[in-house]
Amino acid sequence: MSESCFLIRSCAPVFMGVKPSAYIRLGTEDIAVLGELMQYCPMRLRAIDACSENPAFIYIPQLLERAFRQPGVQYFLQSIGYGGAYVEDYVRELVRRIQGAYRKRNFFPHEIGIFLGYPLEDVLGFWLSQGRHAKMQGAWKVYSDIGRAAEIQYFYREAVRVVDIAVHEGYTLKDVVRSFWQGCKLPDVPASDRMRS
């Protein structure tokens, strides 16, 4: 399996279980690599199927559910039209909105930040200020707790660094992901399990 620097840069935090999801554009080779990695990592892939750029949303249901349980998140998502009892219901609606943004050239659904693991306060700050006047910028624009955001972004960077070093030392991406997930146990929360508000 050839390694993809793009996949490492954009998805290592998901592969290493520190980020619930990633929104990426996939090449044909990347799809094959992700298919192999999904044998070891509990992630799922939803193709957006809206344009020639092959956008996709990859996510780990257990981590996404944890993100949805943060204070105010489900209330906010429900207030803008999301609903359902399952993680997959929310993902399906997000994908539908992304497809609509591509097809109708609508506004991109900025609530995707919640799905990507960003704090609700920063997602709302970005939305309300139209992306201006951030206190800090990194993996996302920060409008609230800089210390908390810096810590989360540190772990994202560390995941990329660790995977990159391992691959440069001769391990395959599959080796790294398999090794990590063999030692990890997430609570078993399949998409069919109910979410509680």
N, C-alpha and C positions, 0 to 999 in steps of 0.2 A: 504494500500500500504506500503510495507516495504521499509525502506530507504536504499540507497546505499551510503556508505562513498566514494566509488570510484567515483560515479557520482558527488557528491558534490565537491570533490577535483578537478576533471578534467573539470567539466561543469558549476559550479556555476557562473563564470564570463559571460558565455553565457546566462544562465538562468536569470541573473540580468541585461542583456543588456549592459555590459561594454566590451565585446569581441565578435567579429562577428562570430566566429566559434570555433570548437574543433575537433580534430582528435583523436578518442578513440577506444578501443577494448571493445566490449559489450558482457555481459553475457545475457542469455535468460531473466532473471529477469530485467536487465537494459533496454532491448528493450520494455518490457511492461511498465516500469516506464516512459520512454521517450514518449511512445505513449499517456499516460495520460497527461503528461506535455504539449504536443503539442496542447492540447485543449485550453490552456491558454496563452502559449508563442508562438510568431509568428515564431518559428523555424521549419526547415525542416531537414529531416534525409536522407542521401544517404548511403546505405550499399555498401561496397566495393566489396563483393562477390569474393574474390580472394584467401582466405585461411581459415583455420579452426579457426583462432583467432577472427573472426567476427569484423574486423575493420569497422568503420563507420565515416562519416563526418557529423557533425551536424552544422547548420548555420542559421543565421537570415538574409534573403535576403537584408533587408534595411540597416543593418550594414555592410554587405559585400559590397554592392554598395558604401557605404561611404568610405570604405577602398580602393576600386578601384579608387576613385576620388582623392586620395592623389597624389601630383605632381610626375609625372614620372611612376606611377604604371601601367597604361594601356599601355603606350608605351613599358615598359619593358616586360609585359606579351605578348603583340602582337609580340615583337621581338623574343620571344622564342616559337612562334607557337600557342598562344592562340588567340581566336578571337570570334566574334559574337557580337550581339547587346544587349544581355540579360545576367543578372547575371548567370542564369542557364546554359548558354553556357560555361561559364568559369568553373563552378562547374563540369559540365559533363566532360570537358577536364581534369581537375585535377583528378577526379575519374578514368578516363581512364588511366592516367599516373601512378597513384598509383597501379592500377590493373596490369599494365605492369611491374612495379617494382617487384611486388610479383611473378607474373607468370614467368617472364624471368630473374629474379634476376638482374634487371637493377639497375641503380642508382635511389635512391628515389628522387622524385621531390621536391627539397629544396625550390622552389618558393611557397610551401604550407605556408611558413611563412607569406607571404603577405595575404593569405586567413585567417590566424590566427590572423591578426591584427598587426603584427610586422612591424616596420618601414622598408621601402624599403632599406635604407642604411645598415641596419643590415642584411637583407636577402642577399644582394649583398656581404657584408663583409664576412659572413659565407661561401658563395659559393666560393668566390675568395681565401679565406685563408684556405679553406678546414676545417673549424671549429676550427682553431688555432688562438692564439693571440688576443682573445677577451678582451676588456677593462673591461667587467663586465659580470657575468653570473647569471641568475635567471630563469625566465620563458623561456627566450631565451638568446642566446649569443649576447652581445651588442658590436657593432663596431663603433658606431657614438655618438650620444648625450646621455651621461650617465644620465643626469638630467631628460630628457624626458622619457627615458626607465624606470628609477626608479619610476617616477610618474605613468606611465601606469601599471607597475608591482605592485605598491602599491594598485591600484584600483582592480586588479585581486585578490590579497591576501585578501583585504577587502570584496570582494564579497563572497569568500570562508568562511571567518570568520563569516560574518553576517548570511549566510545560515546555517552554522554549529551550531552556537549558537541557532538559531530559532528551528532547528530540535532537539537539545539537550534539549530545553525547552518544548518540547512536540508537536510542530507544525509538520505537515507532509511537505514533500518537495512540494507536490501539493499545500498545503495552502500557502507556502511562494511564490511560482511562481505565483499562481493566484492573490495573494494580490499585488505583485509587478506590474504585467502587467495590472491589472484593473486600476491602477493609471497612467499608461504610455500611451503615444500616439506617435508612430513612424509614419513618413510619409508613406502613403500607396504606397508601391513600390513593387507590385507583380512581380514575375520573368518574366512575359510577358511584363513588361514595358521596353522601350528602355533605354539603357545606353548611355550617351553622353560622348564623349572623352574630 
